[in-house]
Amino acid sequence: MLMAYADGSATGGIRAVGLLLSPADRWDRCTPIWDTTTKELGVYPFHMTDFVEREKNRERRELVVNKLATLLCDASCLAMAMSVNEADWALLPRRYQVRLGTEYQLLATGVMAKTTAWLRAIGSPDSYAGVFEAGDEGQGPFREAIMRILNSLPSAREHFGIETFVFDTKARSALQMADLFAWTVSHWVPKLRIADPLAKIVVGHLKRRTCYQSWWLDKSQLLVASGHVPEGGIPAFKRRHGIGVRRQRKRHRG
């Protein structure tokens, strides 16, 4: 059976959701090691934001993150993430935002859809059990959508690739790993030149040892996701609303 653990992160105007997928027996083998290691390091239960705020020594930070990133990769075979700039979201007309739900809902359903697509692409018919960290901002509509899927016909669950689904706290070690991953994604956005040194360490581990996929939703992709691409396509929409258009100063003749 496959298990997926996911968490969200929001910082500096970037919102992200990260999901880690692996067979259940692999999680069972690796989570006790995570517990033992985080206790030995004095960071149990682990929460990346708290750790960064508390630990100011650079070498100590890098040591802990290197060790935990190694364990994260030991446990997961797929690391799927999706992120968005809150400023881009704010530019969408209100009716478009309503159609998409909340930023969290968009990102969470996005990583789930990408995960299911990845499984089908590698020829796996398996569905997965999902565990998301409870309490993230904007999670309400996502919860409702998941409950509708679970309460529907089995064919609908099969279509979405969901076996079971629960929301839980970071008392679960696997959700602490998902926390580290989600924090990393929100602090590593090359297109915006956001490159936190600790996030770079984790991304390096992920690229070397897992199937790592990170999807960035720009303004154009948000429009496509909303299903509101107007006549003339996205370029026409951008011109109409001044998105991506540099303002030019008017020249005054003397």
C-alpha positions as CSV (number, residue, x, y, z in Angstrom):
1,M,0.0,0.0,0.0
2,L,1.2,3.5,-0.8
3,M,1.1,6.3,1.7
4,A,1.3,10.0,1.0
5,Y,2.1,12.6,3.7
6,A,1.7,16.3,2.9
7,D,2.0,19.7,4.6
8,G,1.7,23.3,3.6
9,S,4.0,26.3,4.1
10,A,3.6,30.0,3.7
11,T,6.3,32.6,4.0
12,G,7.4,35.8,2.4
13,G,4.5,35.9,0.0
14,I,5.1,32.3,-1.2
15,R,2.6,29.6,-0.5
16,A,3.5,25.9,-1.1
17,V,2.2,22.4,-0.5
18,G,4.6,19.4,-0.5
19,L,3.7,15.7,-0.7
20,L,6.0,12.7,0.0
21,L,5.0,9.3,-1.3
22,S,6.3,5.8,-0.5
23,P,5.2,2.3,0.3
24,A,3.8,2.0,3.8
25,D,6.4,-0.5,4.9
26,R,9.1,1.9,3.9
27,W,7.6,4.6,6.1
28,D,7.3,2.0,8.9
29,R,11.1,1.3,8.7
30,C,12.2,4.9,8.5
31,T,10.0,6.8,10.9
32,P,11.5,5.2,14.1
33,I,14.9,6.2,12.8
34,W,13.7,9.8,12.3
35,D,12.3,9.8,15.9
36,T,15.6,8.6,17.3
37,T,17.7,11.0,15.3
38,T,15.6,14.1,16.1
39,K,15.7,13.2,19.8
40,E,19.5,12.8,19.7
41,L,19.8,16.2,17.9
42,G,17.5,17.8,20.4
43,V,14.9,18.9,17.8
44,Y,12.0,16.5,18.5
45,P,9.2,16.9,17.5
46,F,10.7,18.6,14.5
47,H,9.2,21.8,13.0
48,M,11.4,23.6,10.5
49,T,10.2,27.1,11.1
50,D,10.7,26.8,14.9
51,F,14.1,25.2,14.4
52,V,15.3,28.1,12.1
53,E,14.0,30.7,14.5
54,R,15.7,29.1,17.5
55,E,19.0,27.8,16.1
56,K,21.3,30.7,15.0
57,N,24.5,28.8,14.6
58,R,25.1,28.2,10.8
59,E,27.1,25.0,11.2
60,R,24.7,23.5,13.6
61,R,21.8,24.4,11.2
62,E,23.5,22.8,8.3
63,L,24.4,19.7,10.3
64,V,20.8,19.1,11.4
65,V,19.3,19.8,8.0
66,N,21.8,17.5,6.2
67,K,21.0,14.6,8.5
68,L,17.2,15.1,8.3
69,A,17.2,15.6,4.6
70,T,19.1,12.2,4.3
71,L,16.3,10.5,6.4
72,L,13.6,12.2,4.3
73,C,15.1,10.7,1.2
74,D,15.5,7.3,2.8
75,A,11.7,7.3,3.5
76,S,10.2,8.8,0.3
77,C,10.4,7.7,-3.4
78,L,8.4,10.7,-4.7
79,A,8.6,14.3,-3.6
80,M,5.9,16.3,-5.3
81,A,5.4,20.1,-4.7
82,M,3.4,23.0,-6.0
83,S,3.8,26.7,-5.1
84,V,2.4,30.1,-6.0
85,N,3.2,33.7,-5.4
86,E,0.5,35.3,-3.3
87,A,1.0,38.5,-5.3
88,D,0.1,36.7,-8.5
89,W,-3.0,35.2,-6.8
90,A,-4.1,38.7,-5.7
91,L,-4.0,39.9,-9.3
92,L,-6.7,37.5,-10.3
93,P,-10.2,38.9,-10.5
94,R,-12.4,37.9,-7.6
95,R,-14.6,35.6,-9.6
96,Y,-11.6,33.6,-10.8
97,Q,-10.4,33.2,-7.2
98,V,-13.8,31.9,-6.2
99,R,-13.7,29.3,-8.9
100,L,-10.3,28.1,-7.7
101,G,-11.2,28.1,-4.1
102,T,-8.3,29.0,-1.7
103,E,-4.6,29.0,-2.5
104,Y,-4.2,26.0,-0.3
105,Q,-7.0,24.1,-2.0
106,L,-5.5,24.8,-5.4
107,L,-2.1,23.6,-4.4
108,A,-3.2,20.6,-2.4
109,T,-5.5,19.3,-5.2
110,G,-2.7,20.1,-7.6
111,V,0.0,18.0,-5.9
112,M,-2.5,15.1,-5.6
113,A,-3.4,15.3,-9.2
114,K,0.3,15.4,-10.2
115,T,1.0,12.4,-7.9
116,T,-1.8,10.3,-9.5
117,A,-0.6,11.3,-13.0
118,W,3.0,10.2,-12.0
119,L,1.7,6.8,-10.8
120,R,-0.2,6.3,-14.0
121,A,2.8,7.4,-16.1
122,I,5.1,4.7,-14.5
123,G,2.4,2.1,-15.1
124,S,1.2,1.8,-11.5
125,P,-2.5,1.2,-11.0
126,D,-2.2,1.7,-7.2
127,S,-4.1,4.3,-5.3
128,Y,-2.7,5.8,-2.1
129,A,-3.8,6.7,1.4
130,G,-3.3,10.4,2.1
131,V,-2.4,12.1,5.4
132,F,-2.3,15.9,5.4
133,E,-1.2,18.0,8.3
134,A,-4.3,19.6,9.9
135,G,-4.9,23.2,10.5
136,D,-3.2,25.0,7.5
137,E,-4.8,28.3,6.5
138,G,-7.4,27.9,3.7
139,Q,-7.7,24.1,4.3
140,G,-11.5,24.1,4.9
141,P,-12.7,23.9,1.2
142,F,-10.1,21.3,0.5
143,R,-11.4,19.1,3.4
144,E,-14.9,19.4,2.0
145,A,-13.8,18.4,-1.5
146,I,-11.9,15.4,-0.1
147,M,-14.9,14.3,1.9
148,R,-17.1,14.5,-1.2
149,I,-14.7,12.3,-3.1
150,L,-14.5,9.7,-0.3
151,N,-18.3,9.6,0.1
152,S,-18.9,9.1,-3.6
153,L,-18.8,6.0,-5.7
154,P,-15.7,3.8,-5.6
155,S,-15.1,4.7,-9.3
156,A,-14.6,8.4,-8.3
157,R,-12.0,7.4,-5.6
158,E,-10.2,5.3,-8.2
159,H,-10.3,8.2,-10.7
160,F,-8.6,10.5,-8.2
161,G,-6.3,7.8,-6.9
162,I,-7.4,8.1,-3.3
163,E,-7.9,5.0,-1.1
164,T,-8.4,6.7,2.3
165,F,-7.6,10.2,3.6
166,V,-7.2,11.8,7.0
167,F,-5.9,15.0,8.6
168,D,-3.5,14.7,11.5
169,T,-1.0,16.6,13.6
170,K,2.8,16.8,13.4
171,A,3.0,14.2,16.1
172,R,3.3,11.8,13.1
173,S,7.0,11.6,12.2
174,A,6.2,11.4,8.5
175,L,4.3,14.7,8.7
176,Q,7.5,16.2,10.3
177,M,9.3,15.1,7.2
178,A,6.6,16.7,5.0
179,D,7.0,19.9,7.1
180,L,10.7,20.0,6.2
181,F,9.9,19.4,2.5
182,A,7.1,22.1,2.4
183,W,9.3,24.6,4.1
184,T,12.0,23.9,1.5
185,V,9.7,24.5,-1.4
186,S,8.5,27.8,-0.1
187,H,12.2,28.9,0.4
188,W,13.5,27.6,-3.0
189,V,11.9,29.4,-6.0
190,P,14.6,29.9,-8.7
191,K,12.3,31.9,-10.9
192,L,12.0,34.5,-8.2
193,R,15.7,34.2,-7.2
194,I,14.7,32.9,-3.8
195,A,17.4,30.5,-2.7
196,D,17.7,29.8,1.0
197,P,21.0,28.0,1.9
198,L,19.2,25.4,4.0
199,A,16.6,24.8,1.3
200,K,19.4,24.3,-1.2
201,I,20.8,21.5,0.9
202,V,17.4,19.7,1.0
203,V,16.8,20.2,-2.7
204,G,20.3,18.8,-3.4
205,H,19.4,15.6,-1.5
206,L,16.0,15.3,-3.2
207,K,17.4,15.7,-6.7
208,R,20.1,13.0,-6.1
209,R,18.0,10.4,-4.4
210,T,14.3,10.8,-5.1
211,C,11.9,11.6,-8.0
212,Y,11.6,15.3,-7.2
213,Q,9.0,17.4,-9.0
214,S,8.3,21.0,-8.1
215,W,5.6,22.9,-10.0
216,W,5.5,26.7,-10.0
217,L,2.1,28.3,-10.9
218,D,2.6,31.7,-12.6
219,K,-0.2,34.1,-13.6
220,S,-0.8,32.3,-16.9
221,Q,-1.2,28.9,-15.2
222,L,-3.5,30.3,-12.6
223,L,-5.7,31.5,-15.4
224,V,-5.7,28.2,-17.1
225,A,-6.5,26.4,-13.8
226,S,-9.5,28.8,-13.3
227,G,-11.0,27.7,-16.6
228,H,-11.5,31.4,-17.5
229,V,-9.1,31.9,-20.4
230,P,-10.9,34.7,-22.3
231,E,-11.2,35.2,-26.1
232,G,-7.8,36.0,-27.5
233,G,-6.1,33.7,-24.9
234,I,-3.8,34.6,-22.1
235,P,-1.8,37.3,-23.9
236,A,-5.1,39.2,-24.5
237,F,-6.0,38.9,-20.9
238,K,-2.6,40.2,-19.8
239,R,-2.9,43.2,-22.1
240,R,-6.4,43.9,-20.9
241,H,-5.4,43.9,-17.2
242,G,-1.9,45.3,-17.5
243,I,-0.3,42.1,-16.3
244,G,3.4,41.9,-17.3
245,V,3.2,45.3,-19.1
246,R,5.8,47.8,-18.1
247,R,4.5,51.2,-17.5
248,Q,6.1,53.9,-19.6
249,R,6.5,57.5,-18.5
250,K,4.8,60.0,-20.7
251,R,7.1,62.3,-22.5
252,H,6.3,66.0,-22.2
253,R,7.3,68.3,-25.0
254,G,8.7,71.5,-23.9
